Amino acid sequence: MAVKLFVGGLSFSTSNEGLRAAFAAVGAVESASVVTDRDTGRSRGFGFVEMATAEEANEAVSRLNGTSLDGRQIKVEVAKGPTGGGGQRRGGGGGGFGGGHGGWRGGR
């Protein structure tokens, strides 16, 4: 199963192909993409690479994290999954109208 890696600190000149080539030296690359700003099309300085196996992904992290790509030191780590729409921030209050304390006391 493919394992997705986060790659940070990319040069604004790094292309999808350049990112793929850097990781292909470690193992089979399923996909490589530099994240771009949707309005300007300019690189946002990070991207994602999917390695074919967990072993290759771990090897990529150990061999490429902290190395230089296109003149910039990159950070490589296993990507964290989606947070489920902010699930980390759940809990607390709950809103509502007074929470059932007091409320309207008609007829007094």
PDB file as gemmi writes it, atoms N, CA and C in Angstrom:
CRYST1    1.000    1.000    1.000  90.00  90.00  90.00 P 1                      
ATOM      1  N   MET A   1       0.833  -1.181   0.000  1.00  0.00           N  
ATOM      2  CA  MET A   1       0.000   0.000   0.000  1.00  0.00           C  
ATOM      3  C   MET A   1       0.878   1.245   0.000  1.00  0.00           C  
ATOM      4  N   ALA A   2       0.538   2.216  -0.812  1.00  0.00           N  
ATOM      5  CA  ALA A   2       1.329   3.441  -0.935  1.00  0.00           C  
ATOM      6  C   ALA A   2       1.276   4.243   0.361  1.00  0.00           C  
ATOM      7  N   VAL A   3       2.396   4.881   0.669  1.00  0.00           N  
ATOM      8  CA  VAL A   3       2.497   5.706   1.871  1.00  0.00           C  
ATOM      9  C   VAL A   3       2.814   7.128   1.436  1.00  0.00           C  
ATOM     10  N   LYS A   4       1.996   8.078   1.912  1.00  0.00           N  
ATOM     11  CA  LYS A   4       2.156   9.478   1.526  1.00  0.00           C  
ATOM     12  C   LYS A   4       3.125  10.180   2.473  1.00  0.00           C  
ATOM     13  N   LEU A   5       4.050  10.926   1.868  1.00  0.00           N  
ATOM     14  CA  LEU A   5       5.030  11.708   2.627  1.00  0.00           C  
ATOM     15  C   LEU A   5       4.787  13.190   2.419  1.00  0.00           C  
ATOM     16  N   PHE A   6       4.958  13.960   3.480  1.00  0.00           N  
ATOM     17  CA  PHE A   6       4.919  15.423   3.396  1.00  0.00           C  
ATOM     18  C   PHE A   6       6.342  15.892   3.148  1.00  0.00           C  
ATOM     19  N   VAL A   7       6.508  16.824   2.217  1.00  0.00           N  
ATOM     20  CA  VAL A   7       7.824  17.386   1.920  1.00  0.00           C  
ATOM     21  C   VAL A   7       7.712  18.902   2.055  1.00  0.00           C  
ATOM     22  N   GLY A   8       8.381  19.458   3.052  1.00  0.00           N  
ATOM     23  CA  GLY A   8       8.328  20.896   3.300  1.00  0.00           C  
ATOM     24  C   GLY A   8       9.651  21.562   2.969  1.00  0.00           C  
ATOM     25  N   GLY A   9       9.609  22.898   2.860  1.00  0.00           N  
ATOM     26  CA  GLY A   9      10.815  23.676   2.590  1.00  0.00           C  
ATOM     27  C   GLY A   9      11.238  23.661   1.141  1.00  0.00           C  
ATOM     28  N   LEU A  10      10.306  23.336   0.241  1.00  0.00           N  
ATOM     29  CA  LEU A  10      10.664  23.268  -1.181  1.00  0.00           C  
ATOM     30  C   LEU A  10      10.946  24.653  -1.748  1.00  0.00           C  
ATOM     31  N   SER A  11      11.865  24.682  -2.685  1.00  0.00           N  
ATOM     32  CA  SER A  11      12.121  25.898  -3.450  1.00  0.00           C  
ATOM     33  C   SER A  11      10.905  26.188  -4.308  1.00  0.00           C  
ATOM     34  N   PHE A  12      10.648  27.472  -4.565  1.00  0.00           N  
ATOM     35  CA  PHE A  12       9.525  27.827  -5.434  1.00  0.00           C  
ATOM     36  C   PHE A  12       9.758  27.355  -6.859  1.00  0.00           C  
ATOM     37  N   SER A  13      10.997  26.981  -7.187  1.00  0.00           N  
ATOM     38  CA  SER A  13      11.292  26.502  -8.539  1.00  0.00           C  
ATOM     39  C   SER A  13      11.201  24.983  -8.680  1.00  0.00           C  
ATOM     40  N   THR A  14      10.980  24.264  -7.584  1.00  0.00           N  
ATOM     41  CA  THR A  14      10.883  22.806  -7.649  1.00  0.00           C  
ATOM     42  C   THR A  14       9.590  22.403  -8.358  1.00  0.00           C  
ATOM     43  N   SER A  15       9.725  21.522  -9.352  1.00  0.00           N  
ATOM     44  CA  SER A  15       8.569  21.054 -10.126  1.00  0.00           C  
ATOM     45  C   SER A  15       8.135  19.676  -9.620  1.00  0.00           C  
ATOM     46  N   ASN A  16       6.966  19.244 -10.089  1.00  0.00           N  
ATOM     47  CA  ASN A  16       6.506  17.887  -9.780  1.00  0.00           C  
ATOM     48  C   ASN A  16       7.531  16.852 -10.240  1.00  0.00           C  
ATOM     49  N   GLU A  17       8.089  17.080 -11.443  1.00  0.00           N  
ATOM     50  CA  GLU A  17       9.070  16.147 -11.996  1.00  0.00           C  
ATOM     51  C   GLU A  17      10.351  16.129 -11.169  1.00  0.00           C  
ATOM     52  N   GLY A  18      10.795  17.296 -10.730  1.00  0.00           N  
ATOM     53  CA  GLY A  18      12.001  17.374  -9.901  1.00  0.00           C  
ATOM     54  C   GLY A  18      11.817  16.683  -8.562  1.00  0.00           C  
ATOM     55  N   LEU A  19      10.636  16.843  -7.987  1.00  0.00           N  
ATOM     56  CA  LEU A  19      10.315  16.189  -6.719  1.00  0.00           C  
ATOM     57  C   LEU A  19      10.299  14.674  -6.905  1.00  0.00           C  
ATOM     58  N   ARG A  20       9.666  14.222  -7.979  1.00  0.00           N  
ATOM     59  CA  ARG A  20       9.618  12.786  -8.274  1.00  0.00           C  
ATOM     60  C   ARG A  20      11.024  12.214  -8.455  1.00  0.00           C  
ATOM     61  N   ALA A  21      11.866  12.931  -9.200  1.00  0.00           N  
ATOM     62  CA  ALA A  21      13.224  12.442  -9.477  1.00  0.00           C  
ATOM     63  C   ALA A  21      14.039  12.295  -8.196  1.00  0.00           C  
ATOM     64  N   ALA A  22      13.887  13.238  -7.267  1.00  0.00           N  
ATOM     65  CA  ALA A  22      14.636  13.172  -6.011  1.00  0.00           C  
ATOM     66  C   ALA A  22      14.267  11.931  -5.207  1.00  0.00           C  
ATOM     67  N   PHE A  23      12.984  11.590  -5.200  1.00  0.00           N  
ATOM     68  CA  PHE A  23      12.521  10.446  -4.415  1.00  0.00           C  
ATOM     69  C   PHE A  23      12.683   9.127  -5.158  1.00  0.00           C  
ATOM     70  N   ALA A  24      12.737   9.158  -6.477  1.00  0.00           N  
ATOM     71  CA  ALA A  24      12.919   7.938  -7.262  1.00  0.00           C  
ATOM     72  C   ALA A  24      14.269   7.294  -6.986  1.00  0.00           C  
ATOM     73  N   ALA A  25      15.230   8.077  -6.508  1.00  0.00           N  
ATOM     74  CA  ALA A  25      16.542   7.533  -6.166  1.00  0.00           C  
ATOM     75  C   ALA A  25      16.458   6.593  -4.960  1.00  0.00           C  
ATOM     76  N   VAL A  26      15.360   6.693  -4.198  1.00  0.00           N  
ATOM     77  CA  VAL A  26      15.177   5.881  -2.994  1.00  0.00           C  
ATOM     78  C   VAL A  26      14.298   4.658  -3.258  1.00  0.00           C  
ATOM     79  N   GLY A  27      13.300   4.818  -4.134  1.00  0.00           N  
ATOM     80  CA  GLY A  27      12.385   3.708  -4.390  1.00  0.00           C  
ATOM     81  C   GLY A  27      11.323   4.102  -5.401  1.00  0.00           C  
ATOM     82  N   ALA A  28      10.313   3.242  -5.519  1.00  0.00           N  
ATOM     83  CA  ALA A  28       9.234   3.459  -6.489  1.00  0.00           C  
ATOM     84  C   ALA A  28       8.296   4.568  -6.019  1.00  0.00           C  
ATOM     85  N   VAL A  29       8.148   5.593  -6.857  1.00  0.00           N  
ATOM     86  CA  VAL A  29       7.293   6.737  -6.544  1.00  0.00           C  
ATOM     87  C   VAL A  29       5.954   6.550  -7.256  1.00  0.00           C  
ATOM     88  N   GLU A  30       4.877   6.499  -6.478  1.00  0.00           N  
ATOM     89  CA  GLU A  30       3.534   6.373  -7.050  1.00  0.00           C  
ATOM     90  C   GLU A  30       3.058   7.717  -7.594  1.00  0.00           C  
ATOM     91  N   SER A  31       3.312   8.794  -6.843  1.00  0.00           N  
ATOM     92  CA  SER A  31       2.929  10.135  -7.284  1.00  0.00           C  
ATOM     93  C   SER A  31       3.785  11.167  -6.553  1.00  0.00           C  
ATOM     94  N   ALA A  32       3.917  12.331  -7.183  1.00  0.00           N  
ATOM     95  CA  ALA A  32       4.650  13.436  -6.579  1.00  0.00           C  
ATOM     96  C   ALA A  32       3.993  14.727  -7.030  1.00  0.00           C  
ATOM     97  N   SER A  33       3.640  15.578  -6.083  1.00  0.00           N  
ATOM     98  CA  SER A  33       2.996  16.836  -6.467  1.00  0.00           C  
ATOM     99  C   SER A  33       3.422  17.969  -5.548  1.00  0.00           C  
ATOM    100  N   VAL A  34       3.762  19.084  -6.167  1.00  0.00           N  
ATOM    101  CA  VAL A  34       4.069  20.317  -5.449  1.00  0.00           C  
ATOM    102  C   VAL A  34       2.749  21.063  -5.313  1.00  0.00           C  
ATOM    103  N   VAL A  35       2.420  21.494  -4.105  1.00  0.00           N  
ATOM    104  CA  VAL A  35       1.167  22.208  -3.877  1.00  0.00           C  
ATOM    105  C   VAL A  35       1.342  23.655  -4.325  1.00  0.00           C  
ATOM    106  N   THR A  36       0.372  24.118  -5.142  1.00  0.00           N  
ATOM    107  CA  THR A  36       0.452  25.474  -5.675  1.00  0.00           C  
ATOM    108  C   THR A  36      -0.744  26.303  -5.212  1.00  0.00           C  
ATOM    109  N   ASP A  37      -0.545  27.604  -5.193  1.00  0.00           N  
ATOM    110  CA  ASP A  37      -1.617  28.532  -4.868  1.00  0.00           C  
ATOM    111  C   ASP A  37      -2.630  28.506  -6.005  1.00  0.00           C  
ATOM    112  N   ARG A  38      -3.898  28.348  -5.694  1.00  0.00           N  
ATOM    113  CA  ARG A  38      -4.893  28.198  -6.759  1.00  0.00           C  
ATOM    114  C   ARG A  38      -5.118  29.491  -7.538  1.00  0.00           C  
ATOM    115  N   ASP A  39      -4.821  30.637  -6.912  1.00  0.00           N  
ATOM    116  CA  ASP A  39      -5.017  31.912  -7.606  1.00  0.00           C  
ATOM    117  C   ASP A  39      -3.827  32.284  -8.486  1.00  0.00           C  
ATOM    118  N   THR A  40      -2.612  32.095  -7.953  1.00  0.00           N  
ATOM    119  CA  THR A  40      -1.420  32.538  -8.685  1.00  0.00           C  
ATOM    120  C   THR A  40      -0.714  31.411  -9.430  1.00  0.00           C  
ATOM    121  N   GLY A  41      -0.957  30.155  -9.025  1.00  0.00           N  
ATOM    122  CA  GLY A  41      -0.271  29.028  -9.636  1.00  0.00           C  
ATOM    123  C   GLY A  41       1.149  28.850  -9.127  1.00  0.00           C  
ATOM    124  N   ARG A  42       1.560  29.689  -8.187  1.00  0.00           N  
ATOM    125  CA  ARG A  42       2.919  29.636  -7.642  1.00  0.00           C  
ATOM    126  C   ARG A  42       3.007  28.573  -6.545  1.00  0.00           C  
ATOM    127  N   SER A  43       4.157  27.931  -6.447  1.00  0.00           N  
ATOM    128  CA  SER A  43       4.380  26.918  -5.424  1.00  0.00           C  
ATOM    129  C   SER A  43       4.175  27.511  -4.036  1.00  0.00           C  
ATOM    130  N   ARG A  44       3.589  26.705  -3.146  1.00  0.00           N  
ATOM    131  CA  ARG A  44       3.413  27.129  -1.758  1.00  0.00           C  
ATOM    132  C   ARG A  44       4.569  26.649  -0.877  1.00  0.00           C  
ATOM    133  N   GLY A  45       5.570  26.006  -1.494  1.00  0.00           N  
ATOM    134  CA  GLY A  45       6.767  25.614  -0.747  1.00  0.00           C  
ATOM    135  C   GLY A  45       6.693  24.255  -0.080  1.00  0.00           C  
ATOM    136  N   PHE A  46       5.656  23.483  -0.406  1.00  0.00           N  
ATOM    137  CA  PHE A  46       5.591  22.124   0.115  1.00  0.00           C  
ATOM    138  C   PHE A  46       4.880  21.238  -0.890  1.00  0.00           C  
ATOM    139  N   GLY A  47       4.968  19.938  -0.652  1.00  0.00           N  
ATOM    140  CA  GLY A  47       4.337  18.994  -1.559  1.00  0.00           C  
ATOM    141  C   GLY A  47       4.171  17.643  -0.907  1.00  0.00           C  
ATOM    142  N   PHE A  48       3.701  16.686  -1.688  1.00  0.00           N  
ATOM    143  CA  PHE A  48       3.473  15.331  -1.200  1.00  0.00           C  
ATOM    144  C   PHE A  48       4.022  14.333  -2.200  1.00  0.00           C  
ATOM    145  N   VAL A  49       4.595  13.254  -1.664  1.00  0.00           N  
ATOM    146  CA  VAL A  49       5.112  12.163  -2.488  1.00  0.00           C  
ATOM    147  C   VAL A  49       4.535  10.867  -1.925  1.00  0.00           C  
ATOM    148  N   GLU A  50       4.031  10.027  -2.810  1.00  0.00           N  
ATOM    149  CA  GLU A  50       3.561   8.713  -2.391  1.00  0.00           C  
ATOM    150  C   GLU A  50       4.579   7.670  -2.816  1.00  0.00           C  
ATOM    151  N   MET A  51       5.116   6.969  -1.835  1.00  0.00           N  
ATOM    152  CA  MET A  51       6.050   5.885  -2.098  1.00  0.00           C  
ATOM    153  C   MET A  51       5.271   4.575  -2.126  1.00  0.00           C  
ATOM    154  N   ALA A  52       5.732   3.612  -2.929  1.00  0.00           N  
ATOM    155  CA  ALA A  52       4.994   2.365  -3.158  1.00  0.00           C  
ATOM    156  C   ALA A  52       4.826   1.526  -1.904  1.00  0.00           C  
ATOM    157  N   THR A  53       5.837   1.498  -1.034  1.00  0.00           N  
ATOM    158  CA  THR A  53       5.757   0.657   0.171  1.00  0.00           C  
ATOM    159  C   THR A  53       6.158   1.452   1.407  1.00  0.00           C  
ATOM    160  N   ALA A  54       5.780   0.928   2.565  1.00  0.00           N  
ATOM    161  CA  ALA A  54       6.152   1.559   3.832  1.00  0.00           C  
ATOM    162  C   ALA A  54       7.671   1.547   4.015  1.00  0.00           C  
ATOM    163  N   GLU A  55       8.320   0.486   3.560  1.00  0.00           N  
ATOM    164  CA  GLU A  55       9.777   0.391   3.689  1.00  0.00           C  
ATOM    165  C   GLU A  55      10.455   1.501   2.881  1.00  0.00           C  
ATOM    166  N   GLU A  56       9.976   1.711   1.654  1.00  0.00           N  
ATOM    167  CA  GLU A  56      10.559   2.767   0.822  1.00  0.00           C  
ATOM    168  C   GLU A  56      10.259   4.147   1.396  1.00  0.00           C  
ATOM    169  N   ALA A  57       9.080   4.312   1.966  1.00  0.00           N  
ATOM    170  CA  ALA A  57       8.733   5.590   2.585  1.00  0.00           C  
ATOM    171  C   ALA A  57       9.650   5.884   3.764  1.00  0.00           C  
ATOM    172  N   ASN A  58       9.877   4.891   4.618  1.00  0.00           N  
ATOM    173  CA  ASN A  58      10.768   5.066   5.769  1.00  0.00           C  
ATOM    174  C   ASN A  58      12.194   5.351   5.322  1.00  0.00           C  
ATOM    175  N   GLU A  59      12.617   4.677   4.262  1.00  0.00           N  
ATOM    176  CA  GLU A  59      13.952   4.907   3.710  1.00  0.00           C  
ATOM    177  C   GLU A  59      14.072   6.337   3.166  1.00  0.00           C  
ATOM    178  N   ALA A  60      13.023   6.816   2.508  1.00  0.00           N  
ATOM    179  CA  ALA A  60      13.027   8.184   1.974  1.00  0.00           C  
ATOM    180  C   ALA A  60      13.133   9.205   3.097  1.00  0.00           C  
ATOM    181  N   VAL A  61      12.401   8.980   4.185  1.00  0.00           N  
ATOM    182  CA  VAL A  61      12.478   9.894   5.324  1.00  0.00           C  
ATOM    183  C   VAL A  61      13.892   9.910   5.885  1.00  0.00           C  
ATOM    184  N   SER A  62      14.469   8.723   6.114  1.00  0.00           N  
ATOM    185  CA  SER A  62      15.795   8.681   6.732  1.00  0.00           C  
ATOM    186  C   SER A  62      16.895   9.218   5.820  1.00  0.00           C  
ATOM    187  N   ARG A  63      16.764   9.000   4.506  1.00  0.00           N  
ATOM    188  CA  ARG A  63      17.819   9.446   3.583  1.00  0.00           C  
ATOM    189  C   ARG A  63      17.667  10.875   3.092  1.00  0.00           C  
ATOM    190  N   LEU A  64      16.421  11.369   2.981  1.00  0.00           N  
ATOM    191  CA  LEU A  64      16.219  12.675   2.346  1.00  0.00           C  
ATOM    192  C   LEU A  64      15.880  13.805   3.309  1.00  0.00           C  
ATOM    193  N   ASN A  65      15.383  13.499   4.502  1.00  0.00           N  
ATOM    194  CA  ASN A  65      15.053  14.556   5.452  1.00  0.00           C  
ATOM    195  C   ASN A  65      16.318  15.344   5.816  1.00  0.00           C  
ATOM    196  N   GLY A  66      16.252  16.659   5.646  1.00  0.00           N  
ATOM    197  CA  GLY A  66      17.398  17.516   5.969  1.00  0.00           C  
ATOM    198  C   GLY A  66      18.382  17.696   4.828  1.00  0.00           C  
ATOM    199  N   THR A  67      18.120  17.050   3.688  1.00  0.00           N  
ATOM    200  CA  THR A  67      19.017  17.210   2.543  1.00  0.00           C  
ATOM    201  C   THR A  67      18.596  18.416   1.709  1.00  0.00           C  
ATOM    202  N   SER A  68      19.420  18.745   0.724  1.00  0.00           N  
ATOM    203  CA  SER A  68      19.157  19.905  -0.122  1.00  0.00           C  
ATOM    204  C   SER A  68      18.517  19.481  -1.445  1.00  0.00           C  
ATOM    205  N   LEU A  69      17.465  20.215  -1.834  1.00  0.00           N  
ATOM    206  CA  LEU A  69      16.817  20.008  -3.128  1.00  0.00           C  
ATOM    207  C   LEU A  69      16.604  21.390  -3.735  1.00  0.00           C  
ATOM    208  N   ASP A  70      17.167  21.611  -4.907  1.00  0.00           N  
ATOM    209  CA  ASP A  70      17.074  22.909  -5.586  1.00  0.00           C  
ATOM    210  C   ASP A  70      17.520  24.066  -4.681  1.00  0.00           C  
ATOM    211  N   GLY A  71      18.574  23.802  -3.906  1.00  0.00           N  
ATOM    212  CA  GLY A  71      19.164  24.857  -3.079  1.00  0.00           C  
ATOM    213  C   GLY A  71      18.480  25.109  -1.748  1.00  0.00           C  
ATOM    214  N   ARG A  72      17.493  24.299  -1.394  1.00  0.00           N  
ATOM    215  CA  ARG A  72      16.778  24.473  -0.127  1.00  0.00           C  
ATOM    216  C   ARG A  72      16.836  23.186   0.679  1.00  0.00           C  
ATOM    217  N   GLN A  73      16.973  23.327   2.003  1.00  0.00           N  
ATOM    218  CA  GLN A  73      16.948  22.156   2.871  1.00  0.00           C  
ATOM    219  C   GLN A  73      15.496  21.729   3.052  1.00  0.00           C  
ATOM    220  N   ILE A  74      15.217  20.455   2.751  1.00  0.00           N  
ATOM    221  CA  ILE A  74      13.844  19.978   2.815  1.00  0.00           C  
ATOM    222  C   ILE A  74      13.578  19.174   4.085  1.00  0.00           C  
ATOM    223  N   LYS A  75      12.314  19.160   4.466  1.00  0.00           N  
ATOM    224  CA  LYS A  75      11.853  18.368   5.600  1.00  0.00           C  
ATOM    225  C   LYS A  75      10.956  17.277   5.031  1.00  0.00           C  
ATOM    226  N   VAL A  76      11.253  16.024   5.365  1.00  0.00           N  
ATOM    227  CA  VAL A  76      10.472  14.893   4.861  1.00  0.00           C  
ATOM    228  C   VAL A  76       9.948  14.102   6.053  1.00  0.00           C  
ATOM    229  N   GLU A  77       8.629  13.898   6.074  1.00  0.00           N  
ATOM    230  CA  GLU A  77       8.027  13.093   7.135  1.00  0.00           C  
ATOM    231  C   GLU A  77       6.774  12.408   6.605  1.00  0.00           C  
ATOM    232  N   VAL A  78       6.368  11.334   7.285  1.00  0.00           N  
ATOM    233  CA  VAL A  78       5.139  10.650   6.889  1.00  0.00           C  
ATOM    234  C   VAL A  78       3.990  11.626   7.102  1.00  0.00           C  
ATOM    235  N   ALA A  79       3.152  11.770   6.068  1.00  0.00           N  
ATOM    236  CA  ALA A  79       2.040  12.724   6.131  1.00  0.00           C  
ATOM    237  C   ALA A  79       1.022  12.269   7.166  1.00  0.00           C  
ATOM    238  N   LYS A  80       0.469  13.245   7.878  1.00  0.00           N  
ATOM    239  CA  LYS A  80      -0.597  12.952   8.822  1.00  0.00           C  
ATOM    240  C   LYS A  80      -1.910  12.920   8.047  1.00  0.00           C  
ATOM    241  N   GLY A  81      -2.790  12.043   8.430  1.00  0.00           N  
ATOM    242  CA  GLY A  81      -4.083  11.922   7.748  1.00  0.00           C  
ATOM    243  C   GLY A  81      -4.949  13.142   7.969  1.00  0.00           C  
ATOM    244  N   PRO A  82      -6.061  13.226   7.249  1.00  0.00           N  
ATOM    245  CA  PRO A  82      -6.969  14.352   7.436  1.00  0.00           C  
ATOM    246  C   PRO A  82      -7.520  14.368   8.856  1.00  0.00           C  
ATOM    247  N   THR A  83      -7.779  15.553   9.367  1.00  0.00           N  
ATOM    248  CA  THR A  83      -8.242  15.684  10.750  1.00  0.00           C  
ATOM    249  C   THR A  83      -9.741  15.521  10.879  1.00  0.00           C  
ATOM    250  N   GLY A  84     -10.439  15.277   9.792  1.00  0.00           N  
ATOM    251  CA  GLY A  84     -11.876  15.073   9.865  1.00  0.00           C  
ATOM    252  C   GLY A  84     -12.637  16.362  10.094  1.00  0.00           C  
ATOM    253  N   GLY A  85     -12.215  17.438   9.463  1.00  0.00           N  
ATOM    254  CA  GLY A  85     -12.950  18.691   9.567  1.00  0.00           C  
ATOM    255  C   GLY A  85     -12.819  19.364  10.911  1.00  0.00           C  
ATOM    256  N   GLY A  86     -11.647  19.303  11.518  1.00  0.00           N  
ATOM    257  CA  GLY A  86     -11.454  20.006  12.787  1.00  0.00           C  
ATOM    258  C   GLY A  86     -11.877  19.199  13.992  1.00  0.00           C  
ATOM    259  N   GLY A  87     -11.893  17.892  13.877  1.00  0.00           N  
ATOM    260  CA  GLY A  87     -12.301  17.041  14.986  1.00  0.00           C  
ATOM    261  C   GLY A  87     -11.472  17.248  16.231  1.00  0.00           C  
ATOM    262  N   GLN A  88     -10.287  17.768  16.082  1.00  0.00           N  
ATOM    263  CA  GLN A  88      -9.419  18.011  17.224  1.00  0.00           C  
ATOM    264  C   GLN A  88      -9.981  19.082  18.149  1.00  0.00           C  
ATOM    265  N   ARG A  89     -10.848  19.936  17.632  1.00  0.00           N  
ATOM    266  CA  ARG A  89     -11.333  21.074  18.406  1.00  0.00           C  
ATOM    267  C   ARG A  89     -12.667  20.806  19.089  1.00  0.00           C  
ATOM    268  N   ARG A  90     -13.123  19.583  19.079  1.00  0.00           N  
ATOM    269  CA  ARG A  90     -14.418  19.285  19.676  1.00  0.00           C  
ATOM    270  C   ARG A  90     -14.365  19.385  21.186  1.00  0.00           C  
ATOM    271  N   GLY A  91     -15.546  19.359  21.764  1.00  0.00           N  
ATOM    272  CA  GLY A  91     -15.642  19.410  23.215  1.00  0.00           C  
ATOM    273  C   GLY A  91     -16.015  20.808  23.667  1.00  0.00           C  
ATOM    274  N   GLY A  92     -16.147  20.959  24.937  1.00  0.00           N  
ATOM    275  CA  GLY A  92     -16.476  22.282  25.471  1.00  0.00           C  
ATOM    276  C   GLY A  92     -17.950  22.580  25.380  1.00  0.00           C  
ATOM    277  N   GLY A  93     -18.275  23.818  25.511  1.00  0.00           N  
ATOM    278  CA  GLY A  93     -19.612  24.408  25.589  1.00  0.00           C  
ATOM    279  C   GLY A  93     -20.763  23.668  24.962  1.00  0.00           C  
ATOM    280  N   GLY A  94     -21.102  23.996  23.785  1.00  0.00           N  
ATOM    281  CA  GLY A  94     -22.234  23.390  23.138  1.00  0.00           C  
ATOM    282  C   GLY A  94     -23.291  24.405  22.752  1.00  0.00           C  
ATOM    283  N   GLY A  95     -23.139  25.620  23.177  1.00  0.00           N  
ATOM    284  CA  GLY A  95     -24.050  26.680  22.748  1.00  0.00           C  
ATOM    285  C   GLY A  95     -25.453  26.484  23.262  1.00  0.00           C  
ATOM    286  N   GLY A  96     -26.413  26.924  22.506  1.00  0.00           N  
ATOM    287  CA  GLY A  96     -27.802  26.799  22.907  1.00  0.00           C  
ATOM    288  C   GLY A  96     -28.294  28.087  23.549  1.00  0.00           C  
ATOM    289  N   PHE A  97     -29.416  27.992  24.204  1.00  0.00           N  
ATOM    290  CA  PHE A  97     -30.027  29.170  24.833  1.00  0.00           C  
ATOM    291  C   PHE A  97     -30.038  28.988  26.334  1.00  0.00           C  
ATOM    292  N   GLY A  98     -28.989  29.359  26.989  1.00  0.00           N  
ATOM    293  CA  GLY A  98     -28.950  29.319  28.451  1.00  0.00           C  
ATOM    294  C   GLY A  98     -28.682  27.955  29.043  1.00  0.00           C  
ATOM    295  N   GLY A  99     -28.603  26.938  28.228  1.00  0.00           N  
ATOM    296  CA  GLY A  99     -28.240  25.619  28.730  1.00  0.00           C  
ATOM    297  C   GLY A  99     -29.226  25.035  29.734  1.00  0.00           C  
ATOM    298  N   GLY A 100     -30.459  25.531  29.808  1.00  0.00           N  
ATOM    299  CA  GLY A 100     -31.446  24.957  30.718  1.00  0.00           C  
ATOM    300  C   GLY A 100     -31.366  25.506  32.130  1.00  0.00           C  
ATOM    301  N   HIS A 101     -30.508  26.469  32.392  1.00  0.00           N  
ATOM    302  CA  HIS A 101     -30.396  27.063  33.720  1.00  0.00           C  
ATOM    303  C   HIS A 101     -31.260  28.319  33.750  1.00  0.00           C  
ATOM    304  N   GLY A 102     -32.226  28.324  34.605  1.00  0.00           N  
ATOM    305  CA  GLY A 102     -33.087  29.511  34.686  1.00  0.00           C  
ATOM    306  C   GLY A 102     -34.076  29.502  33.559  1.00  0.00           C  
ATOM    307  N   GLY A 103     -33.893  30.383  32.616  1.00  0.00           N  
ATOM    308  CA  GLY A 103     -34.817  30.450  31.500  1.00  0.00           C  
ATOM    309  C   GLY A 103     -35.993  31.363  31.818  1.00  0.00           C  
ATOM    310  N   TRP A 104     -36.971  31.348  30.949  1.00  0.00           N  
ATOM    311  CA  TRP A 104     -38.123  32.230  31.111  1.00  0.00           C  
ATOM    312  C   TRP A 104     -39.076  31.676  32.159  1.00  0.00           C  
ATOM    313  N   ARG A 105     -39.488  32.527  33.052  1.00  0.00           N  
ATOM    314  CA  ARG A 105     -40.417  32.104  34.093  1.00  0.00           C  
ATOM    315  C   ARG A 105     -41.698  32.928  33.956  1.00  0.00           C  
ATOM    316  N   GLY A 106     -42.545  32.490  33.120  1.00  0.00           N  
ATOM    317  CA  GLY A 106     -43.771  33.238  32.856  1.00  0.00           C  
ATOM    318  C   GLY A 106     -44.756  33.175  34.015  1.00  0.00           C  
ATOM    319  N   GLY A 107     -45.621  34.177  34.130  1.00  0.00           N  
ATOM    320  CA  GLY A 107     -46.710  34.171  35.089  1.00  0.00           C  
ATOM    321  C   GLY A 107     -46.354  34.578  36.493  1.00  0.00           C  
ATOM    322  N   ARG A 108     -45.242  35.189  36.778  1.00  0.00           N  
ATOM    323  CA  ARG A 108     -44.925  35.570  38.156  1.00  0.00           C  
ATOM    324  C   ARG A 108     -45.143  37.014  38.390  1.00  0.00           C  
TER     325      ARG A 108                                                      
END                                                                             
